Amino acid sequence: MPESTTAGADMKVVLVHPEIPGNTGTIGRTCVALNLELIVIHPLGFDLTEKSVRRAGLDYWKHVRLTEYDSWADFMADRTPREDQLFLFEDDGAGGSVYGADFPPDAYLVFGKETKGLPSEVLEGRANRTFYLPMLSPHIRSLNLANAATAVVYQAMRSYLA
């Protein structure tokens, strides 16, 4: 299989208060595949050393470039991202579909917890930075976090992949 390059791209996946270890493990595996940093914001609904995180991440988990923050405020203070770097994902994102977003190479792709999405402190004042993945069936309320994150990451990286 030919290797892809992500030269020029330094995107990061940010999980705010994830609850399900298998989702985090799967997202970590996607991050390894695309050489992206995975940032997790505490509190978590599990311990990152749990076997289920490693099981979903398989033997790739040891290669995850993982950074942890105690809170969203700590993350913002340390990273100081520009507003145009932040891409928040919710089922009803007011900023529009992920397919209309213009992702810079240093974007932060931010996802919330499986049961409640992103907390108000993250969303406040950022409606135009909040995007969604289209769901065409009226029978679906939401997508699995790992599936949604993977779809978003590949779309965001699209122009940077060989």
CNS distance restraints for C-alpha pairs under 8 A (distance, minus, plus):
assign (resid   4 and name CA) (resid 161 and name CA) 5.95 0.50 0.50
assign (resid   4 and name CA) (resid 162 and name CA) 5.18 0.50 0.50
assign (resid   5 and name CA) (resid 160 and name CA) 7.42 0.50 0.50
assign (resid   5 and name CA) (resid 161 and name CA) 5.76 0.50 0.50
assign (resid   5 and name CA) (resid 162 and name CA) 5.78 0.50 0.50
assign (resid   6 and name CA) (resid  10 and name CA) 7.85 0.50 0.50
assign (resid   6 and name CA) (resid  34 and name CA) 7.09 0.50 0.50
assign (resid   6 and name CA) (resid  35 and name CA) 7.47 0.50 0.50
assign (resid   6 and name CA) (resid 157 and name CA) 7.94 0.50 0.50
assign (resid   6 and name CA) (resid 160 and name CA) 5.55 0.50 0.50
assign (resid   6 and name CA) (resid 161 and name CA) 5.68 0.50 0.50
assign (resid   6 and name CA) (resid 162 and name CA) 7.63 0.50 0.50
assign (resid   7 and name CA) (resid 160 and name CA) 7.08 0.50 0.50
assign (resid   8 and name CA) (resid 105 and name CA) 6.54 0.50 0.50
assign (resid   8 and name CA) (resid 160 and name CA) 7.27 0.50 0.50
assign (resid   9 and name CA) (resid 105 and name CA) 4.29 0.50 0.50
assign (resid   9 and name CA) (resid 106 and name CA) 6.17 0.50 0.50
assign (resid   9 and name CA) (resid 157 and name CA) 7.77 0.50 0.50
assign (resid   9 and name CA) (resid 160 and name CA) 6.42 0.50 0.50
assign (resid  10 and name CA) (resid  36 and name CA) 6.80 0.50 0.50
assign (resid  10 and name CA) (resid 105 and name CA) 5.63 0.50 0.50
assign (resid  10 and name CA) (resid 106 and name CA) 4.80 0.50 0.50
assign (resid  10 and name CA) (resid 107 and name CA) 7.34 0.50 0.50
assign (resid  11 and name CA) (resid  36 and name CA) 6.02 0.50 0.50
assign (resid  11 and name CA) (resid  37 and name CA) 7.22 0.50 0.50
assign (resid  11 and name CA) (resid 105 and name CA) 5.93 0.50 0.50
assign (resid  11 and name CA) (resid 106 and name CA) 4.69 0.50 0.50
assign (resid  11 and name CA) (resid 107 and name CA) 4.86 0.50 0.50
assign (resid  11 and name CA) (resid 108 and name CA) 5.88 0.50 0.50
assign (resid  11 and name CA) (resid 109 and name CA) 7.48 0.50 0.50
assign (resid  12 and name CA) (resid  36 and name CA) 5.56 0.50 0.50
assign (resid  12 and name CA) (resid  37 and name CA) 4.94 0.50 0.50
assign (resid  12 and name CA) (resid  38 and name CA) 6.03 0.50 0.50
assign (resid  12 and name CA) (resid  39 and name CA) 7.11 0.50 0.50
assign (resid  12 and name CA) (resid 106 and name CA) 7.38 0.50 0.50
assign (resid  12 and name CA) (resid 107 and name CA) 6.44 0.50 0.50
assign (resid  12 and name CA) (resid 108 and name CA) 4.88 0.50 0.50
assign (resid  12 and name CA) (resid 109 and name CA) 6.12 0.50 0.50
assign (resid  13 and name CA) (resid  31 and name CA) 7.58 0.50 0.50
assign (resid  13 and name CA) (resid  36 and name CA) 7.13 0.50 0.50
assign (resid  13 and name CA) (resid  37 and name CA) 6.35 0.50 0.50
assign (resid  13 and name CA) (resid  38 and name CA) 5.01 0.50 0.50
assign (resid  13 and name CA) (resid  39 and name CA) 6.04 0.50 0.50
assign (resid  13 and name CA) (resid 108 and name CA) 5.93 0.50 0.50
assign (resid  13 and name CA) (resid 109 and name CA) 4.84 0.50 0.50
assign (resid  13 and name CA) (resid 110 and name CA) 6.11 0.50 0.50
assign (resid  13 and name CA) (resid 111 and name CA) 7.85 0.50 0.50
assign (resid  13 and name CA) (resid 153 and name CA) 7.92 0.50 0.50
assign (resid  14 and name CA) (resid  38 and name CA) 6.08 0.50 0.50
assign (resid  14 and name CA) (resid  39 and name CA) 4.62 0.50 0.50
assign (resid  14 and name CA) (resid  40 and name CA) 5.76 0.50 0.50
assign (resid  14 and name CA) (resid  41 and name CA) 7.43 0.50 0.50
assign (resid  14 and name CA) (resid 108 and name CA) 6.63 0.50 0.50
assign (resid  14 and name CA) (resid 109 and name CA) 5.86 0.50 0.50
assign (resid  14 and name CA) (resid 110 and name CA) 4.59 0.50 0.50
assign (resid  14 and name CA) (resid 111 and name CA) 6.16 0.50 0.50
assign (resid  15 and name CA) (resid  38 and name CA) 7.74 0.50 0.50
assign (resid  15 and name CA) (resid  39 and name CA) 6.23 0.50 0.50
assign (resid  15 and name CA) (resid  40 and name CA) 4.82 0.50 0.50
assign (resid  15 and name CA) (resid  41 and name CA) 6.14 0.50 0.50
assign (resid  15 and name CA) (resid 110 and name CA) 6.05 0.50 0.50
assign (resid  15 and name CA) (resid 111 and name CA) 5.05 0.50 0.50
assign (resid  15 and name CA) (resid 112 and name CA) 5.91 0.50 0.50
assign (resid  15 and name CA) (resid 113 and name CA) 7.40 0.50 0.50
assign (resid  16 and name CA) (resid  40 and name CA) 6.04 0.50 0.50
assign (resid  16 and name CA) (resid  41 and name CA) 4.76 0.50 0.50
assign (resid  16 and name CA) (resid  42 and name CA) 6.93 0.50 0.50
assign (resid  16 and name CA) (resid  72 and name CA) 7.59 0.50 0.50
assign (resid  16 and name CA) (resid 110 and name CA) 7.27 0.50 0.50
assign (resid  16 and name CA) (resid 111 and name CA) 6.10 0.50 0.50
assign (resid  16 and name CA) (resid 112 and name CA) 4.80 0.50 0.50
assign (resid  16 and name CA) (resid 113 and name CA) 6.15 0.50 0.50
assign (resid  16 and name CA) (resid 118 and name CA) 6.86 0.50 0.50
assign (resid  17 and name CA) (resid  40 and name CA) 7.24 0.50 0.50
assign (resid  17 and name CA) (resid  41 and name CA) 5.65 0.50 0.50
assign (resid  17 and name CA) (resid  42 and name CA) 5.44 0.50 0.50
assign (resid  17 and name CA) (resid  43 and name CA) 5.34 0.50 0.50
assign (resid  17 and name CA) (resid  44 and name CA) 4.85 0.50 0.50
assign (resid  17 and name CA) (resid  45 and name CA) 6.99 0.50 0.50
assign (resid  17 and name CA) (resid 112 and name CA) 6.40 0.50 0.50
assign (resid  17 and name CA) (resid 113 and name CA) 5.27 0.50 0.50
assign (resid  18 and name CA) (resid  24 and name CA) 7.12 0.50 0.50
assign (resid  18 and name CA) (resid  40 and name CA) 7.73 0.50 0.50
assign (resid  18 and name CA) (resid  41 and name CA) 7.98 0.50 0.50
assign (resid  18 and name CA) (resid  43 and name CA) 7.94 0.50 0.50
assign (resid  18 and name CA) (resid  44 and name CA) 5.40 0.50 0.50
assign (resid  18 and name CA) (resid  45 and name CA) 6.14 0.50 0.50
assign (resid  18 and name CA) (resid 112 and name CA) 6.60 0.50 0.50
assign (resid  18 and name CA) (resid 113 and name CA) 4.47 0.50 0.50
assign (resid  18 and name CA) (resid 114 and name CA) 6.51 0.50 0.50
assign (resid  19 and name CA) (resid  44 and name CA) 5.86 0.50 0.50
assign (resid  19 and name CA) (resid  45 and name CA) 4.00 0.50 0.50
assign (resid  19 and name CA) (resid  46 and name CA) 6.44 0.50 0.50
assign (resid  19 and name CA) (resid 113 and name CA) 5.98 0.50 0.50
assign (resid  19 and name CA) (resid 114 and name CA) 6.32 0.50 0.50
assign (resid  19 and name CA) (resid 115 and name CA) 7.99 0.50 0.50
assign (resid  20 and name CA) (resid  24 and name CA) 6.74 0.50 0.50
assign (resid  20 and name CA) (resid  45 and name CA) 6.55 0.50 0.50
assign (resid  20 and name CA) (resid  46 and name CA) 7.04 0.50 0.50
assign (resid  20 and name CA) (resid 114 and name CA) 7.37 0.50 0.50
assign (resid  21 and name CA) (resid  25 and name CA) 6.14 0.50 0.50
assign (resid  21 and name CA) (resid  45 and name CA) 7.75 0.50 0.50
assign (resid  21 and name CA) (resid  46 and name CA) 6.29 0.50 0.50
assign (resid  21 and name CA) (resid  47 and name CA) 7.89 0.50 0.50
assign (resid  21 and name CA) (resid  48 and name CA) 7.42 0.50 0.50
assign (resid  21 and name CA) (resid  50 and name CA) 7.48 0.50 0.50
assign (resid  21 and name CA) (resid  52 and name CA) 5.90 0.50 0.50
assign (resid  21 and name CA) (resid  53 and name CA) 4.78 0.50 0.50
assign (resid  22 and name CA) (resid  26 and name CA) 6.11 0.50 0.50
assign (resid  22 and name CA) (resid  52 and name CA) 5.71 0.50 0.50
assign (resid  22 and name CA) (resid  53 and name CA) 5.17 0.50 0.50
assign (resid  22 and name CA) (resid  55 and name CA) 7.46 0.50 0.50
assign (resid  22 and name CA) (resid  56 and name CA) 5.21 0.50 0.50
assign (resid  22 and name CA) (resid  57 and name CA) 7.85 0.50 0.50
assign (resid  23 and name CA) (resid  27 and name CA) 6.10 0.50 0.50
assign (resid  23 and name CA) (resid  53 and name CA) 7.74 0.50 0.50
assign (resid  23 and name CA) (resid  56 and name CA) 7.42 0.50 0.50
assign (resid  23 and name CA) (resid 145 and name CA) 6.41 0.50 0.50
assign (resid  23 and name CA) (resid 146 and name CA) 4.94 0.50 0.50
assign (resid  24 and name CA) (resid  28 and name CA) 6.01 0.50 0.50
assign (resid  24 and name CA) (resid  53 and name CA) 6.46 0.50 0.50
assign (resid  24 and name CA) (resid  56 and name CA) 7.93 0.50 0.50
assign (resid  24 and name CA) (resid 146 and name CA) 7.11 0.50 0.50
assign (resid  25 and name CA) (resid  29 and name CA) 6.30 0.50 0.50
assign (resid  25 and name CA) (resid  52 and name CA) 7.58 0.50 0.50
assign (resid  25 and name CA) (resid  53 and name CA) 4.47 0.50 0.50
assign (resid  25 and name CA) (resid  54 and name CA) 6.12 0.50 0.50
assign (resid  25 and name CA) (resid  55 and name CA) 7.23 0.50 0.50
assign (resid  25 and name CA) (resid  56 and name CA) 4.70 0.50 0.50
assign (resid  25 and name CA) (resid  57 and name CA) 4.33 0.50 0.50
assign (resid  25 and name CA) (resid  58 and name CA) 7.95 0.50 0.50
assign (resid  25 and name CA) (resid  61 and name CA) 7.15 0.50 0.50
assign (resid  26 and name CA) (resid  30 and name CA) 6.47 0.50 0.50
assign (resid  26 and name CA) (resid  53 and name CA) 7.85 0.50 0.50
assign (resid  26 and name CA) (resid  56 and name CA) 5.16 0.50 0.50
assign (resid  26 and name CA) (resid  57 and name CA) 5.25 0.50 0.50
assign (resid  26 and name CA) (resid 146 and name CA) 6.13 0.50 0.50
assign (resid  27 and name CA) (resid  31 and name CA) 6.24 0.50 0.50
assign (resid  27 and name CA) (resid  57 and name CA) 7.78 0.50 0.50
assign (resid  27 and name CA) (resid 146 and name CA) 5.56 0.50 0.50
assign (resid  27 and name CA) (resid 149 and name CA) 6.90 0.50 0.50
assign (resid  27 and name CA) (resid 150 and name CA) 6.83 0.50 0.50
assign (resid  28 and name CA) (resid  32 and name CA) 6.30 0.50 0.50
assign (resid  28 and name CA) (resid  38 and name CA) 6.46 0.50 0.50
assign (resid  28 and name CA) (resid  57 and name CA) 6.22 0.50 0.50
assign (resid  28 and name CA) (resid  61 and name CA) 6.68 0.50 0.50
assign (resid  28 and name CA) (resid  64 and name CA) 5.93 0.50 0.50
assign (resid  29 and name CA) (resid  33 and name CA) 6.29 0.50 0.50
assign (resid  29 and name CA) (resid  56 and name CA) 7.81 0.50 0.50
assign (resid  29 and name CA) (resid  57 and name CA) 5.04 0.50 0.50
assign (resid  29 and name CA) (resid  58 and name CA) 7.70 0.50 0.50
assign (resid  29 and name CA) (resid  60 and name CA) 6.15 0.50 0.50
assign (resid  29 and name CA) (resid  61 and name CA) 6.57 0.50 0.50
assign (resid  29 and name CA) (resid  64 and name CA) 7.18 0.50 0.50
assign (resid  30 and name CA) (resid  34 and name CA) 6.39 0.50 0.50
assign (resid  30 and name CA) (resid 150 and name CA) 6.62 0.50 0.50
assign (resid  31 and name CA) (resid  35 and name CA) 5.64 0.50 0.50
assign (resid  31 and name CA) (resid  36 and name CA) 4.64 0.50 0.50
assign (resid  31 and name CA) (resid  37 and name CA) 6.37 0.50 0.50
assign (resid  31 and name CA) (resid  38 and name CA) 6.51 0.50 0.50
assign (resid  31 and name CA) (resid  64 and name CA) 6.81 0.50 0.50
assign (resid  31 and name CA) (resid  65 and name CA) 7.98 0.50 0.50
assign (resid  32 and name CA) (resid  36 and name CA) 6.28 0.50 0.50
assign (resid  32 and name CA) (resid  60 and name CA) 7.05 0.50 0.50
assign (resid  32 and name CA) (resid  63 and name CA) 6.43 0.50 0.50
assign (resid  32 and name CA) (resid  64 and name CA) 5.55 0.50 0.50
assign (resid  32 and name CA) (resid  65 and name CA) 7.57 0.50 0.50
assign (resid  36 and name CA) (resid  65 and name CA) 7.13 0.50 0.50
assign (resid  37 and name CA) (resid  64 and name CA) 7.13 0.50 0.50
assign (resid  37 and name CA) (resid  65 and name CA) 4.87 0.50 0.50
assign (resid  37 and name CA) (resid  66 and name CA) 6.09 0.50 0.50
assign (resid  37 and name CA) (resid  67 and name CA) 7.48 0.50 0.50
assign (resid  38 and name CA) (resid  64 and name CA) 7.02 0.50 0.50
assign (resid  38 and name CA) (resid  65 and name CA) 5.97 0.50 0.50
assign (resid  38 and name CA) (resid  66 and name CA) 4.94 0.50 0.50
assign (resid  38 and name CA) (resid  67 and name CA) 6.34 0.50 0.50
assign (resid  39 and name CA) (resid  66 and name CA) 5.83 0.50 0.50
assign (resid  39 and name CA) (resid  67 and name CA) 4.76 0.50 0.50
assign (resid  39 and name CA) (resid  68 and name CA) 5.71 0.50 0.50
assign (resid  39 and name CA) (resid  69 and name CA) 7.60 0.50 0.50
assign (resid  40 and name CA) (resid  66 and name CA) 7.60 0.50 0.50
assign (resid  40 and name CA) (resid  67 and name CA) 6.41 0.50 0.50
assign (resid  40 and name CA) (resid  68 and name CA) 4.95 0.50 0.50
assign (resid  40 and name CA) (resid  69 and name CA) 6.40 0.50 0.50
assign (resid  41 and name CA) (resid  68 and name CA) 5.93 0.50 0.50
assign (resid  41 and name CA) (resid  69 and name CA) 4.91 0.50 0.50
assign (resid  41 and name CA) (resid  70 and name CA) 5.94 0.50 0.50
assign (resid  41 and name CA) (resid  71 and name CA) 5.61 0.50 0.50
assign (resid  41 and name CA) (resid  72 and name CA) 6.33 0.50 0.50
assign (resid  41 and name CA) (resid  75 and name CA) 7.57 0.50 0.50
assign (resid  42 and name CA) (resid  68 and name CA) 7.33 0.50 0.50
assign (resid  42 and name CA) (resid  69 and name CA) 6.12 0.50 0.50
assign (resid  42 and name CA) (resid  70 and name CA) 4.84 0.50 0.50
assign (resid  42 and name CA) (resid  71 and name CA) 5.65 0.50 0.50
assign (resid  43 and name CA) (resid  70 and name CA) 6.91 0.50 0.50
assign (resid  43 and name CA) (resid  71 and name CA) 7.49 0.50 0.50
assign (resid  46 and name CA) (resid  50 and name CA) 7.26 0.50 0.50
assign (resid  48 and name CA) (resid  53 and name CA) 6.52 0.50 0.50
assign (resid  49 and name CA) (resid  53 and name CA) 7.04 0.50 0.50
assign (resid  49 and name CA) (resid  54 and name CA) 7.46 0.50 0.50
assign (resid  50 and name CA) (resid  54 and name CA) 6.86 0.50 0.50
assign (resid  51 and name CA) (resid  55 and name CA) 5.94 0.50 0.50
assign (resid  52 and name CA) (resid  56 and name CA) 6.20 0.50 0.50
assign (resid  53 and name CA) (resid  57 and name CA) 6.19 0.50 0.50
assign (resid  54 and name CA) (resid  58 and name CA) 5.58 0.50 0.50
assign (resid  54 and name CA) (resid  59 and name CA) 7.23 0.50 0.50
assign (resid  54 and name CA) (resid  61 and name CA) 5.89 0.50 0.50
assign (resid  55 and name CA) (resid  59 and name CA) 7.83 0.50 0.50
assign (resid  57 and name CA) (resid  61 and name CA) 4.94 0.50 0.50
assign (resid  60 and name CA) (resid  64 and name CA) 6.98 0.50 0.50
assign (resid  69 and name CA) (resid  74 and name CA) 6.24 0.50 0.50
assign (resid  69 and name CA) (resid  75 and name CA) 5.82 0.50 0.50
assign (resid  70 and name CA) (resid  74 and name CA) 6.48 0.50 0.50
assign (resid  70 and name CA) (resid  75 and name CA) 7.83 0.50 0.50
assign (resid  71 and name CA) (resid  75 and name CA) 6.38 0.50 0.50
assign (resid  72 and name CA) (resid  76 and name CA) 6.14 0.50 0.50
assign (resid  72 and name CA) (resid 121 and name CA) 7.99 0.50 0.50
assign (resid  72 and name CA) (resid 122 and name CA) 7.27 0.50 0.50
assign (resid  73 and name CA) (resid  77 and name CA) 6.05 0.50 0.50
assign (resid  74 and name CA) (resid  78 and name CA) 6.06 0.50 0.50
assign (resid  75 and name CA) (resid  79 and name CA) 5.90 0.50 0.50
assign (resid  75 and name CA) (resid  80 and name CA) 7.71 0.50 0.50
assign (resid  76 and name CA) (resid  80 and name CA) 5.04 0.50 0.50
assign (resid  76 and name CA) (resid  81 and name CA) 6.79 0.50 0.50
assign (resid  81 and name CA) (resid  85 and name CA) 6.15 0.50 0.50
assign (resid  81 and name CA) (resid  86 and name CA) 7.03 0.50 0.50
assign (resid  82 and name CA) (resid  86 and name CA) 7.02 0.50 0.50
assign (resid  83 and name CA) (resid 129 and name CA) 7.76 0.50 0.50
assign (resid  84 and name CA) (resid 107 and name CA) 7.79 0.50 0.50
assign (resid  84 and name CA) (resid 129 and name CA) 7.70 0.50 0.50
assign (resid  85 and name CA) (resid 103 and name CA) 7.71 0.50 0.50
assign (resid  85 and name CA) (resid 104 and name CA) 6.77 0.50 0.50
assign (resid  85 and name CA) (resid 106 and name CA) 6.46 0.50 0.50
assign (resid  85 and name CA) (resid 107 and name CA) 4.39 0.50 0.50
assign (resid  85 and name CA) (resid 108 and name CA) 5.69 0.50 0.50
assign (resid  86 and name CA) (resid 107 and name CA) 6.10 0.50 0.50
assign (resid  86 and name CA) (resid 108 and name CA) 5.07 0.50 0.50
assign (resid  86 and name CA) (resid 109 and name CA) 6.52 0.50 0.50
assign (resid  86 and name CA) (resid 110 and name CA) 7.19 0.50 0.50
assign (resid  86 and name CA) (resid 129 and name CA) 6.47 0.50 0.50
assign (resid  87 and name CA) (resid 107 and name CA) 7.07 0.50 0.50
assign (resid  87 and name CA) (resid 108 and name CA) 6.05 0.50 0.50
assign (resid  87 and name CA) (resid 109 and name CA) 5.05 0.50 0.50
assign (resid  87 and name CA) (resid 110 and name CA) 5.93 0.50 0.50
assign (resid  87 and name CA) (resid 129 and name CA) 5.40 0.50 0.50
assign (resid  87 and name CA) (resid 130 and name CA) 6.09 0.50 0.50
assign (resid  87 and name CA) (resid 131 and name CA) 6.92 0.50 0.50
assign (resid  88 and name CA) (resid  93 and name CA) 7.95 0.50 0.50
assign (resid  88 and name CA) (resid 109 and name CA) 6.25 0.50 0.50
assign (resid  88 and name CA) (resid 110 and name CA) 4.74 0.50 0.50
assign (resid  88 and name CA) (resid 111 and name CA) 6.28 0.50 0.50
assign (resid  88 and name CA) (resid 123 and name CA) 7.77 0.50 0.50
assign (resid  88 and name CA) (resid 129 and name CA) 5.91 0.50 0.50
assign (resid  88 and name CA) (resid 130 and name CA) 4.50 0.50 0.50
assign (resid  88 and name CA) (resid 131 and name CA) 6.03 0.50 0.50
assign (resid  89 and name CA) (resid  93 and name CA) 6.48 0.50 0.50
assign (resid  89 and name CA) (resid 109 and name CA) 7.60 0.50 0.50
assign (resid  89 and name CA) (resid 110 and name CA) 6.19 0.50 0.50
assign (resid  89 and name CA) (resid 111 and name CA) 5.53 0.50 0.50
assign (resid  89 and name CA) (resid 112 and name CA) 7.61 0.50 0.50
assign (resid  89 and name CA) (resid 130 and name CA) 5.50 0.50 0.50
assign (resid  89 and name CA) (resid 131 and name CA) 4.93 0.50 0.50
assign (resid  89 and name CA) (resid 132 and name CA) 5.56 0.50 0.50
assign (resid  90 and name CA) (resid 111 and name CA) 7.52 0.50 0.50
assign (resid  90 and name CA) (resid 112 and name CA) 7.85 0.50 0.50
assign (resid  90 and name CA) (resid 117 and name CA) 6.50 0.50 0.50
assign (resid  90 and name CA) (resid 118 and name CA) 7.32 0.50 0.50
assign (resid  90 and name CA) (resid 130 and name CA) 6.59 0.50 0.50
assign (resid  90 and name CA) (resid 131 and name CA) 6.19 0.50 0.50
assign (resid  90 and name CA) (resid 132 and name CA) 5.45 0.50 0.50
assign (resid  91 and name CA) (resid 131 and name CA) 7.81 0.50 0.50
assign (resid  91 and name CA) (resid 132 and name CA) 5.30 0.50 0.50
assign (resid  91 and name CA) (resid 133 and name CA) 6.98 0.50 0.50
assign (resid  91 and name CA) (resid 141 and name CA) 7.99 0.50 0.50
assign (resid  91 and name CA) (resid 142 and name CA) 6.50 0.50 0.50
assign (resid  92 and name CA) (resid 131 and name CA) 7.26 0.50 0.50
assign (resid  92 and name CA) (resid 132 and name CA) 5.93 0.50 0.50
assign (resid  93 and name CA) (resid  97 and name CA) 7.37 0.50 0.50
assign (resid  93 and name CA) (resid 127 and name CA) 7.21 0.50 0.50
assign (resid  93 and name CA) (resid 130 and name CA) 4.59 0.50 0.50
assign (resid  93 and name CA) (resid 131 and name CA) 4.04 0.50 0.50
assign (resid  93 and name CA) (resid 132 and name CA) 4.83 0.50 0.50
assign (resid  94 and name CA) (resid 127 and name CA) 5.57 0.50 0.50
assign (resid  94 and name CA) (resid 128 and name CA) 6.04 0.50 0.50
assign (resid  94 and name CA) (resid 129 and name CA) 7.78 0.50 0.50
assign (resid  94 and name CA) (resid 130 and name CA) 5.75 0.50 0.50
assign (resid  94 and name CA) (resid 131 and name CA) 6.29 0.50 0.50
assign (resid  95 and name CA) (resid 127 and name CA) 6.19 0.50 0.50
assign (resid  95 and name CA) (resid 128 and name CA) 4.29 0.50 0.50
assign (resid  95 and name CA) (resid 129 and name CA) 5.58 0.50 0.50
assign (resid  95 and name CA) (resid 130 and name CA) 4.98 0.50 0.50
assign (resid  95 and name CA) (resid 131 and name CA) 5.08 0.50 0.50
assign (resid  95 and name CA) (resid 132 and name CA) 8.00 0.50 0.50
assign (resid  96 and name CA) (resid 100 and name CA) 6.69 0.50 0.50
assign (resid  96 and name CA) (resid 101 and name CA) 7.53 0.50 0.50
assign (resid  96 and name CA) (resid 130 and name CA) 7.31 0.50 0.50
assign (resid  96 and name CA) (resid 131 and name CA) 5.12 0.50 0.50
assign (resid  96 and name CA) (resid 132 and name CA) 6.37 0.50 0.50
assign (resid  97 and name CA) (resid 101 and name CA) 6.93 0.50 0.50
assign (resid  97 and name CA) (resid 131 and name CA) 5.50 0.50 0.50
assign (resid  97 and name CA) (resid 132 and name CA) 5.00 0.50 0.50
assign (resid  97 and name CA) (resid 133 and name CA) 5.85 0.50 0.50
assign (resid  97 and name CA) (resid 134 and name CA) 6.56 0.50 0.50
assign (resid  98 and name CA) (resid 131 and name CA) 5.66 0.50 0.50
assign (resid  98 and name CA) (resid 132 and name CA) 5.65 0.50 0.50
assign (resid  98 and name CA) (resid 133 and name CA) 5.74 0.50 0.50
assign (resid  98 and name CA) (resid 152 and name CA) 6.93 0.50 0.50
assign (resid  98 and name CA) (resid 155 and name CA) 7.65 0.50 0.50
assign (resid  99 and name CA) (resid 133 and name CA) 7.97 0.50 0.50
assign (resid  99 and name CA) (resid 155 and name CA) 7.34 0.50 0.50
assign (resid 101 and name CA) (resid 131 and name CA) 7.87 0.50 0.50
assign (resid 102 and name CA) (resid 156 and name CA) 7.99 0.50 0.50
assign (resid 103 and name CA) (resid 107 and name CA) 6.19 0.50 0.50
assign (resid 103 and name CA) (resid 156 and name CA) 5.77 0.50 0.50
assign (resid 103 and name CA) (resid 157 and name CA) 7.97 0.50 0.50
assign (resid 105 and name CA) (resid 157 and name CA) 7.99 0.50 0.50
assign (resid 105 and name CA) (resid 160 and name CA) 7.80 0.50 0.50
assign (resid 109 and name CA) (resid 153 and name CA) 7.53 0.50 0.50
assign (resid 111 and name CA) (resid 117 and name CA) 7.10 0.50 0.50
assign (resid 111 and name CA) (resid 118 and name CA) 6.63 0.50 0.50
assign (resid 111 and name CA) (resid 145 and name CA) 7.87 0.50 0.50
assign (resid 111 and name CA) (resid 149 and name CA) 7.42 0.50 0.50
assign (resid 112 and name CA) (resid 116 and name CA) 7.18 0.50 0.50
assign (resid 112 and name CA) (resid 117 and name CA) 4.17 0.50 0.50
assign (resid 112 and name CA) (resid 118 and name CA) 4.09 0.50 0.50
assign (resid 112 and name CA) (resid 119 and name CA) 7.26 0.50 0.50
assign (resid 113 and name CA) (resid 117 and name CA) 4.81 0.50 0.50
assign (resid 113 and name CA) (resid 118 and name CA) 6.41 0.50 0.50
assign (resid 114 and name CA) (resid 144 and name CA) 7.56 0.50 0.50
assign (resid 114 and name CA) (resid 145 and name CA) 6.20 0.50 0.50
assign (resid 118 and name CA) (resid 122 and name CA) 6.43 0.50 0.50
assign (resid 118 and name CA) (resid 123 and name CA) 6.73 0.50 0.50
assign (resid 119 and name CA) (resid 123 and name CA) 6.53 0.50 0.50
assign (resid 120 and name CA) (resid 124 and name CA) 5.59 0.50 0.50
assign (resid 122 and name CA) (resid 126 and name CA) 7.77 0.50 0.50
assign (resid 123 and name CA) (resid 127 and name CA) 6.74 0.50 0.50
assign (resid 123 and name CA) (resid 130 and name CA) 7.70 0.50 0.50
assign (resid 126 and name CA) (resid 130 and name CA) 6.58 0.50 0.50
assign (resid 133 and name CA) (resid 148 and name CA) 7.36 0.50 0.50
assign (resid 133 and name CA) (resid 152 and name CA) 7.64 0.50 0.50
assign (resid 135 and name CA) (resid 140 and name CA) 7.23 0.50 0.50
assign (resid 143 and name CA) (resid 147 and name CA) 6.84 0.50 0.50
assign (resid 143 and name CA) (resid 148 and name CA) 6.05 0.50 0.50
assign (resid 144 and name CA) (resid 148 and name CA) 6.09 0.50 0.50
assign (resid 145 and name CA) (resid 149 and name CA) 5.95 0.50 0.50
assign (resid 146 and name CA) (resid 150 and name CA) 6.09 0.50 0.50
assign (resid 147 and name CA) (resid 151 and name CA) 6.22 0.50 0.50
assign (resid 148 and name CA) (resid 152 and name CA) 6.15 0.50 0.50
assign (resid 149 and name CA) (resid 153 and name CA) 5.96 0.50 0.50
assign (resid 150 and name CA) (resid 154 and name CA) 6.21 0.50 0.50
assign (resid 151 and name CA) (resid 155 and name CA) 6.28 0.50 0.50
assign (resid 152 and name CA) (resid 156 and name CA) 6.01 0.50 0.50
assign (resid 153 and name CA) (resid 157 and name CA) 6.01 0.50 0.50
assign (resid 154 and name CA) (resid 158 and name CA) 5.81 0.50 0.50
assign (resid 157 and name CA) (resid 161 and name CA) 6.21 0.50 0.50
